[in-house]
């Protein structure tokens, strides 16, 4: 590492500092010299001898995944059944195999040397660097992307769960930030992950203390277990909120085993030939509303926001599809970028975003003041309410209901990446009950989400307190 003269902090919010470089400086990026990061790194280096500081390669094998061959189709059918783990599949300290996209056996043979197995840890090394998780279930085969690294513990005295919680702590994340490099997109190299990231483990003289690891682990896991139970309670409330419109209006949704096999007369000039679009369930969904409710086509309720060029700026607040939580219908994160790389959508207050890509999953959000002026993926379509008497909140509720999402599921187009366009959105049938009923629906749904939010917030505070307790134990 290059020698540098003392760093002078000029201002703390935002952090501004100056650096006097020596002649042999080998890096010029701000993160490398950030005094706040370096201060924390020095605290780790000065830990007492009771805490061993070792590189990950001393206790585990760190290896990368494999990029899929060009034009590989990711989907799930009788041929596509082998899980391919990507960064988006690593959430809440777990590798979510159930929701991974799948590849064929033929593609798997090309990358079969890059496998995950039970108790492997993964670390994202591109994008959201330092997102960690564990594969806690048995899988026969499981491939993974080059954007995450596999950490397979081989030292029997190291508890892999203890390592998981450590890698999720601020002690590890500050190191991830320190050693990440890049311009448009930061990356943590496998070499840095192996050799530069220091793992702190309590010890008895020169050996790892398994009892102390287990003692620390129990405190952390007890807190996480309590928080997870609260999260399950919140999820039940969220499910109730998402189903409230159907229950209130008594809308019937055809079950998944109805009309699986059908024949149809396409006529002389059919609009579309695909079975999905011509499934009788699609018409049945619409007819259920037309028979019993006041209704309208979505094109008469909304207007599409005009595409406007994003003005040049030093930084943009970017929202991607992965920043939207489909379960609660909210933007949960964003990030500052200096370069957009491709066409983006400019967001405005009091609009709704609909995901063109796999819209049936429920990525539909209201843009409020917090994100007005941000930019978003071009996979998101912004709309505005134009029909008098229909509130933005009611439209958000009905668009996220299974009634609307099922309509879109039968209107998807494409081969590997299924989407809807403006035509399919315009043709969506929307129930419009009385104004009093609409107000009741909105009030109840938003009250349920508020209740769930409070529980989730408390559960996250419990987890954060546990993570801070781990840091406190290790640095004292």
C-alpha positions in Angstrom: 0.0 0.0 0.0 1.2 3.5 -0.8 2.4 5.9 1.9 0.3 9.1 2.1 0.6 12.2 4.2 -2.0 12.9 6.8 -5.6 13.3 5.7 -7.4 16.4 6.7 -11.1 16.3 7.2 -12.7 19.6 6.1 -16.3 18.9 6.7 -18.3 15.9 8.1 -21.8 16.2 6.4 -21.2 15.6 3.6 -17.7 14.2 4.2 -15.0 16.3 2.5 -11.3 15.7 3.0 -8.0 16.5 1.4 -5.0 14.1 0.8 -1.4 15.0 0.2 0.0 12.2 -2.0 3.5 10.8 -1.9 5.1 9.8 -5.2 4.4 6.1 -4.9 0.6 6.4 -4.6 -1.0 3.4 -6.5 -4.7 4.3 -6.2 -6.5 7.6 -6.6 -10.2 6.7 -5.8 -11.9 8.5 -2.9 -13.0 5.3 -1.1 -9.5 4.1 -0.7 -8.5 7.2 1.2 -11.8 7.8 3.0 -10.7 8.7 6.6 -13.9 7.3 8.2 -13.3 3.9 6.5 -9.6 3.9 7.3 -10.4 4.7 10.9 -12.6 1.7 11.2 -10.0 -0.5 9.5 -7.4 0.6 12.0 -9.7 -0.4 14.9 -9.9 -3.9 13.4 -6.1 -4.1 13.1 -5.6 -3.0 16.7 -7.9 -5.6 18.2 -6.5 -7.5 21.2 -4.7 -10.9 20.8 -7.8 -12.6 22.2 -9.4 -12.0 18.7 -7.6 -13.7 15.9 -7.7 -11.8 12.6 -7.3 -14.1 9.6 -7.9 -14.0 5.9 -10.8 -15.9 4.5 -8.6 -18.2 2.5 -7.1 -19.6 5.7 -10.4 -21.1 6.7 -12.4 -21.4 3.5 -12.2 -21.8 -0.2 -13.4 -18.7 -2.0 -14.3 -19.1 -5.7 -16.4 -17.4 -8.3 -19.4 -18.5 -10.4 -19.9 -18.6 -14.1 -21.6 -16.4 -16.6 -24.2 -18.1 -18.7 -23.5 -18.7 -22.4 -24.9 -15.9 -24.7 -28.6 -16.1 -25.5 -29.3 -18.6 -22.7 -33.0 -18.6 -21.9 -33.9 -18.4 -18.2 -37.4 -19.8 -17.3 -39.1 -22.7 -15.7 -40.7 -25.7 -17.5 -40.0 -29.4 -17.9 -36.7 -28.6 -19.5 -35.6 -25.7 -17.4 -35.4 -27.0 -13.8 -31.8 -26.5 -12.6 -31.5 -23.4 -10.3 -29.1 -20.6 -11.3 -28.5 -18.4 -8.4 -28.0 -14.6 -9.0 -27.5 -11.7 -6.7 -31.3 -11.0 -6.5 -31.8 -14.5 -5.1 -29.7 -13.6 -2.0 -32.0 -12.0 0.6 -32.3 -11.9 4.4 -29.1 -13.9 4.8 -30.4 -16.8 2.7 -30.1 -18.1 -0.9 -33.7 -18.4 -2.1 -33.6 -21.5 -4.3 -37.4 -21.5 -4.8 -37.5 -18.2 -6.7 -34.3 -18.7 -8.8 -34.6 -18.8 -12.5 -33.8 -22.1 -14.1 -31.6 -23.4 -16.8 -31.6 -26.6 -18.9 -29.5 -29.7 -18.3 -27.5 -28.9 -21.5 -26.5 -25.5 -20.2 -25.7 -26.9 -16.8 -23.2 -29.3 -18.4 -21.3 -26.2 -19.7 -20.9 -24.6 -16.2 -21.1 -27.7 -13.9 -17.8 -26.9 -12.3 -19.4 -23.9 -10.6 -21.7 -25.4 -8.0 -23.3 -24.5 -4.6 -24.1 -27.0 -2.0 -25.7 -27.0 1.5 -23.9 -24.7 4.0 -22.1 -22.7 1.3 -22.0 -19.0 1.9 -22.3 -16.5 -0.9 -21.1 -12.9 -1.1 -22.2 -10.5 -3.9 -19.1 -8.9 -5.5 -20.7 -6.7 -8.1 -23.5 -4.1 -7.6 -24.7 -4.3 -4.0 -21.3 -5.5 -2.8 -21.2 -7.5 0.5 -24.8 -8.8 0.4 -24.4 -12.3 2.0 -26.4 -15.4 2.4 -26.3 -19.1 3.1 -27.7 -22.1 1.2 -29.3 -23.9 4.0 -31.0 -26.7 2.1 -29.9 -29.8 0.2 -29.9 -29.4 -3.6 -28.8 -32.0 -6.1 -27.3 -29.4 -8.5 -27.2 -25.6 -8.2 -25.2 -23.2 -10.5 -24.4 -19.6 -9.7 -23.5 -16.4 -11.4 -20.1 -14.8 -11.7 -21.4 -11.7 -9.8 -21.4 -13.6 -6.5 -18.6 -15.5 -4.8 -18.9 -18.8 -3.0 -17.3 -19.2 0.5 -17.0 -22.9 1.4 -15.6 -23.3 5.0 -13.2 -26.2 5.3 -11.9 -25.5 8.8 -13.9 -27.7 11.2 -13.3 -25.3 14.1 -15.1 -22.4 12.3 -18.9 -22.3 12.6 -20.2 -21.4 9.1 -23.2 -19.6 10.7 -20.9 -17.5 12.8 -19.0 -16.6 9.7 -22.3 -15.7 8.0 -23.2 -13.2 10.7 -19.7 -11.8 10.8 -19.8 -11.1 7.0 -23.1 -9.4 7.4 -21.7 -7.1 10.2 -20.3 -3.6 9.8 -16.9 -5.0 10.6 -16.9 -6.9 7.3 -18.9 -4.4 5.2 -16.4 -1.5 5.8 -13.7 -3.9 4.5 -15.9 -4.7 1.4 -16.2 -1.0 0.8 -12.5 -0.3 1.3 -11.3 -3.0 -1.2 -14.0 -2.5 -3.9 -12.7 -0.9 -7.1 -14.2 0.4 -10.4 -15.6 3.4 -12.2 -19.1 3.0 -13.5 -19.7 -0.2 -11.4 -17.7 -1.2 -8.3 -16.5 -4.7 -7.9 -14.8 -6.7 -5.2 -12.2 -9.0 -6.7 -12.0 -12.6 -5.6 -8.4 -12.0 -4.6 -9.4 -9.2 -2.3 -12.1 -11.3 -0.8 -9.7 -14.2 -0.2 -6.7 -12.2 1.1 -7.7 -8.7 2.2 -11.0 -9.2 4.1 -10.1 -10.0 7.7 -12.3 -12.5 9.6 -12.3 -11.9 13.3 -12.9 -14.9 15.5 -12.5 -15.2 19.3 -9.6 -17.4 20.3 -7.9 -19.3 23.1 -4.3 -18.3 22.6 -3.4 -19.4 19.1 -6.5 -21.5 18.3 -10.1 -20.7 17.5 -12.6 -20.8 20.4 -15.5 -22.9 19.3 -17.4 -22.3 22.6 -17.1 -18.5 22.3 -18.3 -18.7 18.7 -21.3 -20.7 19.8 -22.0 -18.4 22.7 -22.0 -15.3 20.4 -24.0 -17.2 17.7 -26.7 -18.1 20.2 -27.2 -14.4 21.2 -27.4 -13.4 17.5 -29.7 -16.3 16.4 -32.1 -15.8 19.4 -32.6 -12.2 18.3 -32.9 -13.1 14.6 -35.4 -15.9 15.4 -37.6 -13.4 17.3 -37.4 -10.9 14.5 -38.2 -13.5 11.9 -41.4 -14.6 13.8 -42.4 -10.9 13.8 -41.8 -10.7 10.1 -44.0 -13.8 9.5 -46.8 -12.0 11.5 -46.3 -8.9 9.3 -46.4 -11.0 6.2 -49.8 -12.4 7.2 -51.1 -8.9 7.6 -49.7 -7.9 4.2 -51.4 -10.9 2.6 -54.6 -9.8 4.2 -54.2 -6.3 2.8 -53.4 -7.6 -0.7 -56.5 -9.8 -0.7 -58.9 -7.3 0.9 -60.3 -5.9 -2.3 -61.2 -9.4 -3.6 -62.9 -10.2 -0.3 -64.7 -6.9 -0.1 -66.0 -7.0 -3.6 -66.4 -10.8 -3.6 -64.5 -11.2 -6.8 -64.0 -14.8 -7.9 -60.6 -15.8 -9.3 -60.5 -19.0 -11.4 -58.5 -21.6 -9.6 -55.2 -22.7 -11.0 -56.5 -26.2 -11.9 -59.5 -24.8 -13.9 -59.4 -24.7 -17.7 -55.8 -26.0 -17.9 -56.8 -27.7 -21.2 -59.0 -26.0 -23.7 -59.7 -25.5 -27.4 -60.7 -22.3 -29.0 -61.8 -20.9 -32.4 -59.3 -18.3 -33.3 -61.3 -16.9 -36.2 -60.0 -15.6 -39.5 -57.8 -12.9 -38.2 -56.8 -13.7 -34.6 -55.0 -10.9 -32.6 -52.6 -13.4 -31.0 -52.0 -17.1 -31.4 -50.4 -17.9 -28.1 -52.3 -20.2 -25.7 -51.7 -17.9 -22.7 -53.6 -15.0 -24.3 -56.4 -17.3 -25.6 -56.9 -19.1 -22.3 -60.7 -18.8 -21.4 -59.6 -17.8 -17.9 -58.6 -14.4 -19.3 -62.1 -13.7 -20.5 -63.7 -15.2 -17.4 -61.8 -12.8 -15.2 -63.1 -9.8 -17.1 -66.7 -11.1 -17.4 -66.8 -11.7 -13.6 -66.5 -7.9 -13.2 -68.6 -6.8 -16.1 -71.6 -8.9 -14.7 -71.6 -7.6 -11.2 -69.8 -4.2 -11.0 -69.5 -0.8 -12.5 -66.3 -1.0 -14.4 -64.1 0.6 -17.0 -61.1 -0.1 -19.2 -57.8 1.1 -17.7 -57.2 3.3 -20.8 -60.2 5.5 -19.7 -58.8 5.9 -16.2 -55.1 6.6 -16.7 -52.8 8.4 -19.1 -49.2 7.4 -19.7 -46.6 10.0 -18.7 -44.7 11.5 -21.6 -41.2 10.3 -22.1 -38.9 13.1 -21.1 -35.2 13.3 -21.5 -33.2 13.1 -18.3 -31.2 16.3 -17.8 -27.4 15.9 -17.5 -26.2 15.8 -13.9 -23.2 14.8 -11.9 -25.2 12.3 -10.0 -28.6 10.6 -10.5 -30.7 8.8 -7.9 -31.4 5.5 -9.7 -34.2 3.0 -8.9 -33.9 -0.4 -10.5 -36.5 -3.3 -10.6 -34.6 -4.9 -7.7 -35.2 -1.8 -5.6 -39.0 -2.5 -5.6 -40.5 -4.8 -3.1 -43.4 -6.5 -4.9 -45.0 -7.8 -1.7 -45.6 -4.4 -0.2 -45.6 -2.4 -3.4 -42.9 0.1 -2.3 -39.5 1.4 -3.4 -37.2 0.1 -0.7 -33.8 1.4 -1.9 -32.0 3.5 -4.5 -28.5 4.4 -5.3 -26.5 7.3 -6.6 -24.8 6.8 -9.9 -22.7 9.1 -12.1 -23.6 7.5 -15.4 -26.9 6.1 -16.5 -25.5 3.7 -19.1 -28.9 3.4 -20.9 -32.2 5.1 -21.4 -34.0 5.8 -18.1 -37.5 7.1 -17.0 -37.8 10.4 -15.1 -40.0 10.0 -12.1 -42.7 12.5 -11.0 -44.7 12.9 -7.9 -48.3 11.3 -7.7 -47.7 8.8 -10.5 -47.7 5.0 -10.4 -45.0 2.8 -11.8 -45.9 -0.5 -13.5 -43.2 -3.1 -14.3 -43.4 -4.2 -17.9 -41.2 -7.2 -17.0 -43.2 -9.9 -15.2 -45.9 -7.5 -14.0 -47.9 -10.3 -12.5 -45.5 -10.4 -9.6 -46.8 -7.0 -8.4 -44.0 -4.5 -8.9 -46.4 -1.6 -8.8 -45.6 1.5 -6.7 -46.7 5.0 -6.0 -44.0 7.7 -6.6 -44.1 10.2 -3.8 -42.0 13.2 -2.9 -39.1 11.1 -1.7 -38.4 9.8 -5.2 -39.8 12.5 -7.4 -36.9 13.6 -9.7 -35.2 10.2 -9.5 -34.6 8.1 -12.5 -35.7 4.5 -13.0 -35.3 1.5 -15.3 -37.0 1.8 -18.6 -38.7 -1.5 -17.7 -41.0 0.7 -15.6 -44.0 2.5 -17.1 -45.2 5.6 -15.3 -48.9 6.4 -15.4 -51.2 9.1 -14.0 -54.9 9.0 -13.0 -57.1 11.1 -15.3 -60.6 9.8 -14.4 -62.4 12.1 -12.0 -63.3 10.5 -8.7 -60.8 7.6 -8.9 -58.0 8.2 -6.4 -54.4 7.4 -6.9 -54.5 5.2 -3.8 -57.5 3.2 -5.0 -55.9 2.6 -8.4 -52.7 1.3 -6.7 -54.8 -1.1 -4.6 -56.8 -2.5 -7.5 -53.7 -2.8 -9.8 -51.9 -4.8 -7.1 -54.9 -7.1 -6.5 -54.8 -10.7 -7.9 -57.7 -9.7 -10.1 -55.6 -7.3 -12.1 -52.3 -9.3 -11.9 -54.1 -12.4 -13.2 -55.4 -10.4 -16.2 -51.8 -9.4 -17.0 -50.5 -12.9 -16.5 -52.7 -14.0 -19.4 -51.6 -11.0 -21.5 -47.9 -11.4 -21.3 -45.9 -11.5 -24.6 -42.3 -12.6 -25.3 -40.3 -15.8 -25.2 -37.8 -15.8 -22.3 -38.5 -12.4 -20.7 -42.3 -12.0 -20.6 -43.7 -8.5 -20.6 -46.8 -6.4 -21.1 -47.0 -3.3 -23.2 -49.3 -0.3 -23.2 -51.9 -2.0 -25.3 -52.3 -4.8 -22.7 -52.4 -2.3 -19.9 -55.1 -0.2 -21.6 -57.3 -3.3 -22.1 -57.3 -4.2 -18.4 -60.8 -4.2 -16.9 -61.0 -2.3 -13.6 -63.8 -2.6 -11.1 -65.2 0.7 -9.9 -67.5 0.3 -7.0 -69.3 3.1 -5.2 -67.2 6.0 -3.9 -67.9 5.0 -0.3 -66.8 1.4 -1.0 -63.6 2.7 -2.7 -62.8 4.8 0.4 -63.4 1.9 2.8 -61.1 -0.3 0.7 -58.3 2.2 0.6 -58.6 3.1 4.3 -58.5 -0.6 5.4 -55.7 -1.6 3.0 -53.5 1.3 4.1 -54.2 0.7 7.8 -53.1 -2.9 7.4 -49.9 -1.9 5.6 -49.2 0.7 8.4 -49.7 -2.1 11.0 -47.4 -4.4 9.1 -44.8 -1.6 8.6 -44.6 -1.0 12.3 -44.0 -4.7 13.0 -41.4 -4.9 10.3 -39.6 -1.8 11.6 -39.5 -3.3 15.1 -38.1 -6.6 13.7 -35.4 -4.8 11.8 -34.4 -2.9 14.8 -34.0 -6.1 16.8 -31.8 -7.5 14.0 -29.7 -4.3 13.8 -29.3 -4.3 17.6 -28.1 -7.9 17.4 -25.6 -7.1 14.6 -24.3 -4.1 16.7 -23.9 -6.4 19.7 -21.7 -8.7 17.6 -19.5 -5.8 16.7 -19.4 -4.6 20.3 -18.3 -8.1 21.5 -15.5 -8.4 18.9 -14.0 -4.9 19.3 -13.9 -4.9 23.1 
